[in-house]
Amino acid sequence: MDVNSDYNATFKSITMKLKKRFLRKPNVAEAIEEYTLLSKQLENEECYGLAAYCMQQVAKCYHSVGNIVSESAALQTAARGYLNSEIASSIEANLVTFNEDLLSAISVYEETIKLHCEQNERFLAGKLCLELADILALKFERYFEAIPYYERAASLFSDQSNGSVSIQVLFILLKLATLKVFTCDYT
């Protein structure tokens, strides 16, 4: 982290711009731009968790103006930032962590999945469930936590209208079956 930069003061100044004043609306577009710029600066300095938090603020700004597509994109960027932070601290640096960043990533993924389900975008929600399940199972070896996300992805991808099962659902079910056998869950 750069010693000459005070990211906390920058973050607070952006947040203060979003406060409602008497007879004035906050300039949300300017705040989005500044949060994004701060997030890129933090990411360049490998402060992935802080960059992800800035992207969560960007998502909140987009939510306040009703731009759901950009909100979803900002949330996905934030989730991947938290994952990068967890990978950098636990896997690459071999540090013992309490998995705060991983839990934050899961929470942001859940929020994004919920957002897509509310908009009736089952395919995008299923894609995110599958992505999260693969990350949990393959990168972090959290097999028991990945199982519900594989199940949810399979249910979101399955087409209820004609009763047929697509190839993608079969691959997800194959991954799920393999994972259940690996974890000795034979039911």
VEXDRENGU-516599 format. One record per residue (C-alpha): x, y, z; residue number from 1; chain. Coordinates in Angstrom, 2 decimals. Layout:
X,Y,Z,NUM,A
...
END
This chain:
0.00,0.00,0.00,1,A
1.28,3.43,-0.89,2,A
2.40,5.39,2.17,3,A
1.60,8.76,0.60,4,A
-2.03,7.90,-0.16,5,A
-4.73,7.98,2.48,6,A
-7.37,5.67,1.06,7,A
-9.53,5.90,4.15,8,A
-9.85,9.69,3.81,9,A
-10.63,9.32,0.11,10,A
-13.30,6.73,0.87,11,A
-14.86,8.94,3.53,12,A
-14.90,11.97,1.24,13,A
-16.72,9.99,-1.45,14,A
-19.20,8.72,1.12,15,A
-19.84,12.25,2.37,16,A
-20.72,13.32,-1.17,17,A
-23.56,10.79,-1.12,18,A
-25.21,12.31,1.96,19,A
-28.51,14.01,1.27,20,A
-28.45,17.75,1.71,21,A
-31.37,20.14,1.97,22,A
-32.89,20.60,-1.51,23,A
-29.96,18.81,-3.20,24,A
-29.73,15.33,-4.58,25,A
-26.40,13.55,-4.26,26,A
-24.35,13.14,-7.41,27,A
-24.40,9.36,-7.67,28,A
-22.66,9.21,-11.05,29,A
-19.66,11.08,-9.69,30,A
-19.54,8.81,-6.63,31,A
-19.65,5.71,-8.84,32,A
-16.76,7.02,-10.90,33,A
-14.68,7.89,-7.82,34,A
-15.37,4.56,-6.08,35,A
-14.39,2.71,-9.26,36,A
-11.18,4.72,-9.57,37,A
-10.33,4.07,-5.91,38,A
-11.05,0.37,-6.42,39,A
-8.67,0.22,-9.40,40,A
-5.94,1.99,-7.39,41,A
-6.34,-0.46,-4.52,42,A
-6.34,-3.41,-6.89,43,A
-3.12,-2.19,-8.51,44,A
-1.55,-2.16,-5.05,45,A
-2.85,-5.69,-4.41,46,A
-5.31,-4.65,-1.70,47,A
-8.01,-6.86,-3.17,48,A
-10.32,-6.90,-0.15,49,A
-10.50,-3.11,0.04,50,A
-10.97,-2.88,-3.72,51,A
-13.84,-5.34,-3.46,52,A
-15.43,-3.26,-0.70,53,A
-15.28,-0.21,-2.97,54,A
-17.00,-2.21,-5.70,55,A
-19.73,-3.14,-3.22,56,A
-20.26,0.58,-2.69,57,A
-20.49,1.00,-6.46,58,A
-23.18,-1.70,-6.49,59,A
-25.10,0.15,-3.77,60,A
-24.94,3.33,-5.84,61,A
-26.26,1.50,-8.90,62,A
-29.01,0.00,-6.75,63,A
-30.05,3.45,-5.59,64,A
-30.57,4.59,-9.19,65,A
-32.19,1.31,-10.27,66,A
-29.54,0.08,-12.70,67,A
-29.75,-3.67,-12.04,68,A
-27.36,-4.81,-14.79,69,A
-24.52,-2.59,-13.57,70,A
-25.31,-3.50,-9.96,71,A
-24.92,-7.17,-10.81,72,A
-21.64,-6.55,-12.64,73,A
-20.26,-4.55,-9.70,74,A
-21.29,-7.27,-7.24,75,A
-19.60,-9.94,-9.36,76,A
-16.43,-7.84,-9.51,77,A
-16.57,-7.41,-5.73,78,A
-17.00,-11.15,-5.17,79,A
-14.02,-11.94,-7.39,80,A
-11.99,-9.29,-5.55,81,A
-12.76,-10.96,-2.22,82,A
-11.76,-14.31,-3.73,83,A
-8.47,-12.84,-4.97,84,A
-7.84,-11.48,-1.49,85,A
-8.51,-14.87,0.10,86,A
-6.30,-16.65,-2.44,87,A
-3.48,-14.14,-1.92,88,A
-3.59,-14.42,1.84,89,A
-4.33,-18.08,2.47,90,A
-3.15,-20.08,-0.51,91,A
-0.22,-18.09,-1.90,92,A
1.16,-16.60,1.33,93,A
0.33,-19.65,3.48,94,A
-1.10,-17.44,6.19,95,A
-3.63,-18.71,8.68,96,A
-6.80,-16.70,8.19,97,A
-10.31,-16.82,9.53,98,A
-11.65,-16.89,5.96,99,A
-13.28,-13.47,6.25,100,A
-12.73,-12.71,2.59,101,A
-14.09,-16.09,1.52,102,A
-17.20,-15.55,3.62,103,A
-17.58,-12.07,2.14,104,A
-17.26,-13.52,-1.37,105,A
-19.92,-16.14,-0.64,106,A
-22.20,-13.45,0.76,107,A
-21.77,-11.23,-2.29,108,A
-22.34,-14.20,-4.62,109,A
-25.54,-14.98,-2.69,110,A
-26.67,-11.37,-3.07,111,A
-26.02,-11.47,-6.81,112,A
-27.82,-14.80,-7.21,113,A
-30.80,-13.41,-5.31,114,A
-30.78,-10.32,-7.54,115,A
-30.89,-12.47,-10.69,116,A
-33.61,-14.72,-9.28,117,A
-35.75,-11.66,-8.48,118,A
-35.36,-10.55,-12.10,119,A
-36.30,-14.06,-13.30,120,A
-32.89,-14.59,-14.90,121,A
-32.50,-18.23,-13.95,122,A
-29.63,-18.94,-16.33,123,A
-27.42,-16.16,-14.89,124,A
-28.27,-17.19,-11.33,125,A
-27.43,-20.80,-12.16,126,A
-24.15,-19.76,-13.75,127,A
-23.17,-17.92,-10.59,128,A
-24.17,-20.90,-8.41,129,A
-22.05,-23.18,-10.57,130,A
-19.10,-20.75,-10.47,131,A
-19.28,-20.49,-6.68,132,A
-19.58,-24.26,-6.27,133,A
-16.55,-24.86,-8.50,134,A
-14.52,-22.30,-6.55,135,A
-15.45,-23.82,-3.20,136,A
-14.78,-27.38,-4.32,137,A
-11.72,-26.96,-6.50,138,A
-9.79,-24.03,-5.03,139,A
-10.65,-24.21,-1.34,140,A
-11.53,-27.91,-0.97,141,A
-14.78,-27.09,0.85,142,A
-16.76,-29.96,-0.57,143,A
-19.65,-29.96,1.87,144,A
-20.24,-26.25,1.28,145,A
-20.15,-26.70,-2.51,146,A
-22.86,-29.39,-2.64,147,A
-25.87,-27.07,-2.06,148,A
-24.65,-24.71,-4.78,149,A
-24.35,-27.55,-7.31,150,A
-27.88,-28.65,-6.39,151,A
-29.18,-25.11,-6.75,152,A
-27.41,-24.66,-10.10,153,A
-28.96,-27.88,-11.40,154,A
-32.42,-26.76,-10.33,155,A
-31.95,-23.31,-11.90,156,A
-30.69,-24.73,-15.20,157,A
-33.38,-27.36,-15.54,158,A
-36.16,-26.31,-17.89,159,A
-39.48,-26.79,-16.14,160,A
-41.60,-26.22,-19.25,161,A
-40.89,-29.32,-21.30,162,A
-39.52,-31.72,-18.68,163,A
-36.32,-32.46,-20.62,164,A
-32.85,-32.36,-19.10,165,A
-30.09,-30.50,-20.88,166,A
-26.49,-31.60,-21.25,167,A
-25.40,-28.83,-18.89,168,A
-27.66,-30.14,-16.13,169,A
-26.28,-33.63,-16.67,170,A
-22.71,-32.35,-16.25,171,A
-23.69,-30.54,-13.07,172,A
-25.39,-33.66,-11.75,173,A
-22.29,-35.68,-12.62,174,A
-20.13,-33.22,-10.64,175,A
-22.61,-33.40,-7.78,176,A
-22.63,-37.20,-7.78,177,A
-18.84,-37.34,-7.87,178,A
-18.62,-34.90,-4.99,179,A
-21.18,-36.84,-2.93,180,A
-19.30,-40.09,-3.48,181,A
-16.05,-38.35,-2.55,182,A
-17.59,-37.07,0.70,183,A
-19.14,-40.51,1.42,184,A
-22.70,-39.28,1.08,185,A
-24.29,-42.26,-0.66,186,A
-27.90,-41.21,-0.21,187,A
END
